[in-house]
Amino acid sequence: EKMNKIYTGRRNVVINGLNKLGWNLKPTKATFYIWIPTLNKMDSMEFSDLLLEKTGIIVTPGIGYGEYGEGYVRIALTVDEKRLEEAIERIEKAGITQE
């Protein structure tokens, strides 16, 4: 139960933060990954590169998981809430929004 609470908090930081930037993400229930749609029909490699270049954030391109992963990147909730909040701030400061 303690681990569930930790991962729920981390999930909420990412979901709420990205939703404020224009994404429309729904909370996941049973995983410590979040799949995020890319911007403006970018492919997953392009969006991963954009995040790395503009923010220093490393995400996993969805294409690495097969054709149905294309158009998404995967964020792992394996770091603490403070680091996830920092990642959201970097995305916002870089002007990367889904609006």
Helices and strands as residue ranges (DSSP letters): H 2-20, E 33-37, H 44-55, E 60-61, G 62-65, G 67-69, E 72-76, H 81-93
